[in-house]
């Protein structure tokens, strides 16, 4: 008999990078994640399953990422990327051999072998279809796949309920198209939660009528995740402080909530949705910059690259030494530490759940959510650590390794909770997305929200029973297009909806705040804003000129996300402020 359950939640998101730069910002973000995380993760899960180990995981892949993982152009470019990496490793082998650098030569062989294995798995094991591989694992009952918002928009700061609805609906539609079923769980972007009638001071906001809960319920979502302070109160730890120390807001203190704990699930008051909270102790064991596992001196150093090939040949050594003092990486020693850390983590989970059971007599749960790119990409040995943790917990006599949906089915909540406005960002609130450096972005987003809501409501699909002349825009009484050009009208509206979604992506303010790629993010944001405005202008002027058609074709070939997008999702919702 188990005394508690453990739920690994691996969330993955990358911005839309297709034909929007390559390196250091752009498409290579996706290719790196595919080669260093997604394909090796599939290998680990598949190997465990084939070995009879019940490797239960809950995995979130955002809709905008799913579209890129299925895009023929991106798959072709990924093949080129892997081939380039193998060639670079071969060149390093020859270079280090000529320089009598035996240890570096062996590491170059190490990288060559890793990329050759990725190429083999991608082509022979998964037939160049990573999404189908994840779908098969879910269909066979090994993992749970949860949905996401279309472009990972930071939902609490959107001003219109129609935008929240469109993000979630298009996200759920993409999920169904990829996985052949409707989702029951969702990963809210950045664990960003906003309750009903939350006062955030957004001019003209129609959001407070139903809140995020109402939108999720309308889509058939049953459960989601929040950070620990949203349930038990206290000072938020956040997930990004250690990675971006230059940005440290004053933490938002939330009064302690006696009786509430992340070791139990809850039903959200007023909606009946089920919520699970992040366990802070196990999260810090992995994320902490001071005593988290990835900071161990034996692990590969992420921030130092070879000046010619770009491969990382050094180890952390110590977080107190600069990059010039890093020592050469030793894979065997690193794997030994990964096994030790995995054993330690399994024992920690068993101890924490055992203590909760002894103190309360209840079957508790530890929910451990992480960005999946931590494993393999940032922390190269993290995938080996993950494999050993899954094996250890699967063998545990006291812990049930399960998925979020599996846990909630067997252990439904008995208590209700009023969740507070929160995120897993620095300070526990909205700062990392909305601050002095990004406020201008939200002004543009909110303006575009109103515009797309208005035009989506005014332009109904052909055959909806209303004459086009009855759908005024800016009080125009004439139809925008006649029957011969209504197809162009539909294409313009669809592309405008895509640009609205891409504009709302949380990546742009995040990258500006963290100063990772501020110029790139600002440029991408302004590009989507310009494209959106130009497309709307063409719609409102009934512009069917050849140059407009050429421009539309150009943008359709670049921002090709969500091929089946339904712009009607942006229409104002019944009962929202725009309807009253």
C-alpha positions in Angstrom: 0.0 0.0 0.0 1.4 3.4 -1.0 1.3 6.2 1.4 1.4 8.9 -1.3 1.6 9.7 -5.0 4.2 11.5 -7.1 3.3 13.4 -10.3 6.1 14.6 -12.6 4.8 17.4 -14.8 7.1 18.4 -17.7 6.0 21.5 -19.5 7.5 22.5 -22.9 7.1 25.7 -24.8 9.1 27.6 -27.4 8.0 30.7 -29.3 7.1 30.6 -33.0 10.5 30.7 -34.7 9.7 29.5 -38.2 11.5 31.7 -40.7 12.2 34.2 -38.0 16.0 34.0 -37.5 18.2 31.0 -37.0 21.1 31.7 -34.6 21.6 32.9 -31.9 17.8 33.6 -31.8 15.2 31.8 -33.8 14.8 28.4 -35.4 17.8 26.8 -33.6 15.8 27.2 -30.3 13.5 24.6 -31.6 16.2 22.4 -33.1 18.3 22.4 -29.9 15.2 21.3 -27.9 14.4 18.6 -30.4 17.9 17.2 -30.4 18.8 17.7 -26.7 15.5 17.1 -25.0 12.4 15.9 -26.9 13.9 13.0 -28.8 16.1 11.8 -26.0 13.1 12.1 -23.6 11.1 9.9 -26.0 13.9 7.4 -26.0 14.0 7.2 -22.3 10.2 6.8 -21.9 10.1 4.2 -24.7 13.1 2.3 -23.3 11.5 2.2 -19.8 8.1 1.0 -21.2 9.8 -1.7 -23.3 11.7 -2.8 -20.2 8.4 -3.1 -18.2 8.9 0.0 -16.1 5.7 2.0 -15.7 7.1 5.4 -16.6 4.2 7.7 -15.7 4.6 11.3 -16.7 2.4 14.3 -17.3 3.7 16.3 -20.3 2.6 19.6 -21.8 3.5 20.6 -25.3 2.1 24.1 -26.2 0.0 24.3 -29.4 2.5 26.7 -31.1 5.3 24.2 -30.4 3.2 21.3 -31.6 2.6 23.1 -34.9 6.4 23.6 -35.4 7.1 20.0 -34.6 4.8 18.9 -37.4 5.8 21.5 -39.9 7.5 20.0 -43.0 9.7 23.0 -43.4 10.9 22.8 -39.7 11.5 19.0 -40.0 13.6 19.5 -43.1 15.6 22.2 -41.4 16.1 20.0 -38.3 17.6 17.3 -40.6 20.1 19.9 -41.8 20.8 21.0 -38.2 21.6 17.5 -37.0 23.8 16.8 -40.0 25.7 20.0 -39.4 26.3 19.0 -35.8 27.6 15.6 -36.7 30.0 17.3 -39.3 31.2 19.8 -36.7 31.9 17.0 -34.2 33.9 15.1 -36.9 35.9 18.3 -37.6 36.6 18.7 -33.9 37.8 15.1 -33.7 40.3 15.7 -36.4 41.3 19.1 -35.0 41.9 17.8 -31.5 43.7 14.7 -32.8 46.1 17.0 -34.7 46.6 19.1 -31.5 47.2 15.9 -29.4 44.3 16.9 -27.2 43.1 13.4 -26.4 40.5 14.3 -23.8 38.9 16.9 -26.0 39.0 14.5 -29.0 37.1 11.9 -26.9 34.5 14.5 -26.0 34.1 15.4 -29.6 33.4 11.7 -30.3 30.9 11.8 -27.4 29.0 14.6 -29.1 29.2 12.9 -32.5 27.7 9.7 -31.1 24.9 11.6 -29.3 23.8 13.4 -32.5 24.0 10.2 -34.5 21.8 8.5 -32.0 19.3 11.4 -32.2 19.3 11.2 -36.0 18.7 7.4 -35.9 15.8 7.7 -33.3 14.2 10.6 -35.2 14.2 8.7 -38.6 14.0 5.1 -37.7 12.2 4.9 -34.3 9.8 7.8 -34.7 9.6 8.1 -38.5 10.2 11.9 -38.3 7.0 12.4 -36.3 7.7 13.4 -32.7 4.1 14.4 -32.0 2.8 11.0 -33.1 5.3 9.3 -30.8 3.9 11.3 -27.8 0.4 10.5 -29.0 1.2 6.7 -29.0 2.6 6.8 -25.5 -0.6 8.5 -24.3 -2.9 6.1 -26.2 -1.1 3.2 -24.6 -1.7 4.7 -21.1 1.9 5.5 -20.2 1.8 9.3 -20.1 -0.8 12.1 -19.9 -0.6 15.0 -22.3 -2.1 18.3 -21.2 -3.2 21.2 -23.3 -1.9 24.7 -23.4 -2.9 28.2 -24.6 -2.4 28.7 -28.3 0.7 30.9 -28.2 1.4 30.7 -24.5 -0.1 34.1 -23.8 0.1 35.3 -20.2 -3.6 35.0 -19.6 -4.0 37.1 -16.4 -3.0 40.3 -18.2 -5.2 39.9 -21.3 -7.9 42.5 -21.2 -10.7 40.8 -23.1 -12.3 37.5 -22.2 -12.6 36.9 -26.0 -8.8 36.7 -26.2 -8.5 34.3 -23.3 -11.3 32.2 -24.9 -9.5 32.2 -28.3 -6.2 31.2 -26.7 -7.7 28.3 -24.9 -10.1 27.2 -27.6 -7.5 27.2 -30.4 -5.1 25.5 -28.0 -7.7 22.7 -27.3 -8.5 22.4 -31.0 -4.8 22.0 -31.8 -4.5 19.3 -29.1 -7.4 17.4 -30.6 -6.0 17.6 -34.1 -2.6 16.3 -32.8 -3.7 13.7 -30.3 -7.2 12.6 -31.5 -9.1 13.4 -28.3 -10.1 16.4 -26.2 -7.9 17.4 -23.3 -8.9 17.0 -19.7 -5.9 18.9 -18.2 -4.2 22.1 -19.1 -0.9 23.9 -18.3 -1.8 27.6 -17.7 1.1 29.6 -19.2 3.6 30.4 -16.4 1.0 29.0 -14.0 -0.7 32.4 -14.4 -4.0 32.4 -12.6 -6.6 35.2 -12.3 -9.8 34.6 -10.3 -13.2 36.0 -11.2 -13.7 39.7 -10.7 -10.0 40.3 -10.0 -9.2 44.0 -10.0 -6.1 44.5 -12.1 -7.0 47.9 -13.5 -7.2 47.1 -17.2 -9.2 49.8 -19.0 -12.3 48.3 -20.7 -11.6 44.9 -19.3 -14.4 42.3 -19.9 -12.4 39.6 -18.2 -13.8 39.7 -14.7 -17.2 38.2 -15.7 -16.1 34.6 -15.8 -12.4 34.5 -15.1 -10.0 31.9 -16.4 -12.1 29.3 -14.7 -15.2 29.9 -16.8 -13.2 29.7 -20.0 -11.5 26.4 -18.9 -14.9 24.9 -17.9 -16.4 25.9 -21.3 -13.6 23.9 -23.0 -14.2 20.8 -20.9 -11.0 21.2 -18.9 -11.0 19.3 -15.6 -7.7 20.1 -13.9 -4.8 22.6 -14.0 -1.7 23.5 -11.9 -0.7 26.5 -9.8 2.4 27.5 -7.8 2.6 26.6 -4.2 1.8 30.1 -2.7 -1.5 30.2 -4.6 -2.7 27.4 -2.3 -0.8 27.7 1.0 0.2 31.4 1.0 3.6 32.7 2.1 6.4 34.4 0.2 6.6 33.1 -3.3 9.9 31.5 -4.4 9.3 31.6 -8.1 11.1 29.7 -10.9 13.2 32.3 -12.6 15.0 34.2 -9.8 18.1 32.1 -9.8 18.4 32.2 -13.6 18.0 36.0 -13.9 19.3 37.6 -10.7 19.4 41.0 -12.5 15.6 41.1 -12.2 14.5 40.7 -8.6 11.1 42.3 -7.7 9.9 42.6 -4.2 8.1 39.2 -3.6 4.4 39.5 -3.3 3.7 38.2 0.2 0.4 36.3 0.6 -0.9 35.6 4.1 -0.4 32.1 5.2 -3.5 29.9 4.7 -3.6 27.4 7.5 -5.2 24.1 6.6 -4.3 24.3 2.9 -1.3 22.3 1.5 0.1 21.4 -1.8 0.1 17.8 -0.6 -3.6 17.6 -1.4 -5.8 18.5 -4.5 -8.7 20.9 -4.3 -11.8 21.8 -6.0 -11.9 25.5 -7.0 -14.8 27.3 -5.5 -17.4 28.4 -8.0 -16.2 26.4 -10.9 -15.6 22.8 -9.7 -12.3 22.7 -11.6 -9.6 20.6 -9.9 -6.2 22.2 -9.0 -2.9 20.8 -8.0 -0.1 22.9 -6.5 3.7 22.8 -7.0 5.6 21.2 -4.2 8.2 23.7 -3.2 10.7 21.4 -1.5 11.2 19.1 -4.4 11.3 22.0 -6.8 14.1 23.7 -5.0 16.1 20.5 -4.9 16.3 20.8 -8.6 16.1 24.6 -9.3 18.0 26.2 -6.4 21.2 27.9 -7.6 22.9 27.2 -4.3 22.0 23.6 -3.6 20.1 22.3 -6.5 21.5 19.3 -8.4 22.4 21.0 -11.7 25.0 23.2 -10.0 27.2 20.2 -9.0 30.7 20.7 -10.2 30.8 17.5 -12.2 28.0 18.4 -14.6 28.6 20.0 -17.9 28.9 23.7 -18.0 26.2 25.2 -20.2 27.6 28.7 -20.6 31.0 28.0 -22.1 31.3 27.0 -25.7 34.2 26.1 -28.0 34.9 29.1 -30.2 35.0 27.0 -33.4 32.3 24.3 -33.2 30.2 25.7 -30.4 30.3 22.4 -28.4 30.5 22.6 -24.6 33.6 20.8 -23.4 33.8 22.0 -19.9 32.2 21.1 -16.5 30.7 23.4 -13.9 33.8 22.9 -11.7 32.4 25.4 -9.2 29.8 28.1 -9.4 32.3 30.4 -7.8 34.9 30.3 -10.6 34.6 32.2 -13.9 34.3 30.6 -17.3 38.0 30.8 -18.0 38.8 28.6 -15.0 36.4 25.8 -15.9 37.9 22.3 -16.1 37.4 19.7 -18.9 34.2 17.7 -18.6 34.2 14.1 -17.6 31.1 12.2 -18.7 31.6 9.2 -16.5 31.9 11.3 -13.3 28.9 13.3 -14.3 26.7 10.2 -14.8 27.9 8.9 -11.4 26.7 12.1 -9.7 23.4 11.9 -11.7 22.7 8.4 -10.3 23.5 9.6 -6.7 21.3 12.6 -7.1 18.4 10.4 -8.5 18.7 8.1 -5.5 18.7 11.1 -3.2 15.6 12.5 -4.9 13.7 9.2 -4.6 14.5 9.0 -0.9 13.4 12.6 -0.5 10.0 12.0 -2.1 9.5 8.9 0.0 10.4 10.7 3.2 8.2 13.8 2.5 5.1 11.7 1.6 5.8 9.4 4.5 5.9 12.3 6.9 2.7 13.8 5.5 0.9 10.5 5.9 2.1 10.0 9.5 1.1 13.5 10.4 -2.4 13.5 8.8 -3.3 9.9 8.0 -4.0 11.1 4.4 -2.7 9.9 1.1 -0.8 12.9 -0.1 0.6 13.9 -3.5 3.8 15.6 -4.5 3.4 17.5 -7.8 6.8 18.4 -9.4 6.5 20.6 -12.5 9.5 21.7 -14.5 10.3 23.2 -17.9 11.2 20.1 -19.9 14.1 21.8 -21.6 15.9 21.8 -18.2 16.5 18.2 -18.8 19.0 17.5 -21.6 19.4 21.1 -22.9 20.3 23.2 -19.8 21.2 20.3 -17.6 22.6 17.7 -20.0 22.7 14.9 -17.4 19.2 15.7 -16.2 17.6 13.2 -18.6 19.7 10.4 -17.1 18.7 11.7 -13.6 15.1 11.6 -14.8 15.3 8.0 -16.0 16.8 6.8 -12.7 14.2 8.8 -10.7 11.4 7.2 -12.7 12.9 3.7 -12.2 13.3 4.3 -8.5 9.8 5.6 -7.9 8.3 2.8 -10.0 10.0 0.3 -7.7 9.1 2.2 -4.5 6.8 0.3 -2.1 5.5 3.5 -0.5 5.1 5.9 -3.5 2.6 5.6 -6.4 4.1 7.0 -9.6 1.2 8.4 -11.6 -0.1 11.1 -13.9 -2.2 14.1 -12.8 -5.4 12.7 -14.3 -4.7 9.2 -12.8 -4.1 10.6 -9.4 -7.3 12.8 -9.4 -9.4 9.8 -10.6 -8.2 7.7 -7.7 -8.0 10.4 -5.1 -10.6 13.1 -5.8 -10.4 16.2 -3.7 -12.6 16.6 -0.6 -12.0 20.3 0.0 -12.6 23.6 -1.8 -10.3 26.5 -2.2 -10.5 30.2 -3.4 -7.3 30.6 -5.4 -5.4 33.9 -5.3 -4.0 35.7 -8.3 -0.6 34.3 -8.9 2.1 32.8 -11.2 5.3 30.9 -10.8 7.3 33.9 -12.0 9.7 36.0 -9.9 7.8 37.5 -7.0 4.8 35.2 -7.6 2.9 37.8 -9.6 3.0 39.5 -13.0 6.3 41.4 -12.8 8.4 39.4 -15.2 5.8 40.0 -18.0 4.6 43.5 -17.0 7.1 46.1 -15.8 8.7 49.4 -16.7 10.4 47.8 -19.7 7.4 46.0 -21.2 4.4 48.2 -20.3 4.3 49.5 -23.9 3.8 46.0 -25.2 0.6 45.6 -23.1 -0.8 48.8 -24.5 -0.4 47.4 -28.0 -1.8 44.0 -27.0 -4.9 45.4 -25.4 -5.5 47.7 -28.4 -5.2 44.7 -30.8 -7.5 42.6 -28.5 -10.3 45.1 -29.0 -9.7 45.3 -32.8 -9.7 41.6 -33.4 -12.8 41.1 -31.2 -14.7 43.8 -33.2 -13.8 42.5 -36.6 -14.3 38.8 -35.7 -17.8 39.6 -34.6 -18.5 41.7 -37.7 -17.3 39.2 -40.2 -19.2 36.0 -40.0 -18.4 33.0 -42.1 -20.4 32.7 -45.4 -23.7 30.9 -45.0 -24.4 32.0 -41.4 -27.8 33.4 -42.5 -26.8 37.1 -42.3 -26.3 39.3 -45.3 -22.8 40.8 -45.4 -24.4 44.3 -45.6 -25.8 43.7 -42.1 -22.3 43.3 -40.7 -21.0 46.9 -40.4 -17.4 47.8 -39.5 -17.0 51.4 -38.4 -20.7 51.8 -39.2 -20.2 51.0 -42.9 -23.4 49.6 -44.4 -21.9 48.0 -47.5 -20.4 44.5 -47.7 -16.7 44.3 -47.4 -16.3 42.0 -50.4 -18.6 40.7 -53.0 -19.1 37.0 -53.7 -16.1 36.8 -56.1 -13.6 37.9 -53.4 -15.1 36.5 -50.2 -12.3 33.9 -50.2 -9.7 36.7 -49.9 -11.7 38.2 -47.0 -11.6 34.9 -45.2 -7.8 34.5 -45.7 -7.2 38.1 -44.5 -9.2 37.5 -41.4 -7.5 34.2 -40.6 -4.1 35.7 -41.0 -5.1 38.6 -38.8 -6.2 36.2 -36.1 -2.8 34.4 -36.3 -1.0 37.7 -35.9 -3.1 38.6 -32.9 -2.3 35.3 -31.3 1.5 35.6 -32.0 1.4 39.2 -30.7 0.0 37.9 -27.4 2.8 35.4 -26.9 4.3 35.8 -23.4 7.8 35.2 -24.9 8.3 38.8 -26.0 7.9 40.5 -22.7 9.7 37.7 -20.9 12.8 38.0 -23.2 12.8 41.8 -22.8 12.6 41.6 -19.0 15.3 38.9 -18.6 17.5 40.6 -21.2 18.1 37.3 -23.0 17.1 38.5 -26.4 15.5 41.9 -25.8 16.2 43.4 -29.3 15.0 40.2 -31.0 11.8 40.0 -28.9 11.0 43.7 -29.5 11.5 43.3 -33.2 9.3 40.2 -33.4 6.6 41.9 -31.4 6.5 45.0 -33.6 6.5 42.8 -36.7 3.4 41.0 -35.6 1.8 44.3 -34.6 2.5 45.8 -38.0 1.3 42.7 -39.9 -1.9 42.6 -37.8 -2.6 46.3 -38.5 -2.0 46.0 -42.2 -4.2 43.0 -42.6 -7.0 44.7 -40.7 -6.6 47.8 -42.8 -7.0 45.7 -45.9 -10.2 44.1 -44.5 -11.8 47.4 -43.6 -11.0 49.1 -46.9 -12.1 46.0 -48.9 -8.6 46.1 -50.5 -8.2 43.4 -53.1 -5.3 45.1 -55.0 -2.5 42.8 -56.3 0.0 44.3 -53.8 -2.3 43.4 -50.9 -2.6 39.8 -52.2 1.1 39.5 -52.6 1.7 40.8 -49.1 -0.9 38.3 -47.7 0.8 35.4 -49.5 4.2 36.5 -48.1 2.9 36.6 -44.5 1.0 33.3 -44.9 4.2 31.6 -45.9 6.0 32.9 -42.8 3.4 32.9 -40.0 1.8 29.6 -41.0 0.8 28.5 -37.5 -2.7 27.0 -36.8 -3.8 26.1 -40.4 -7.4 25.5 -39.3 -7.7 28.6 -37.1 -11.3 29.8 -36.5 -11.3 33.6 -36.2 -14.8 33.5 -34.7 -13.1 32.4 -31.4 -12.2 36.1 -30.9 -15.8 37.3 -31.1 -17.1 38.9 -27.9 -18.6 36.4 -25.5 -22.2 36.5 -24.2 -22.3 38.6 -21.1 -19.0 40.4 -21.6 -18.7 44.1 -21.3 -18.9 44.6 -25.0 -22.3 42.9 -25.1 -23.9 44.9 -22.4 
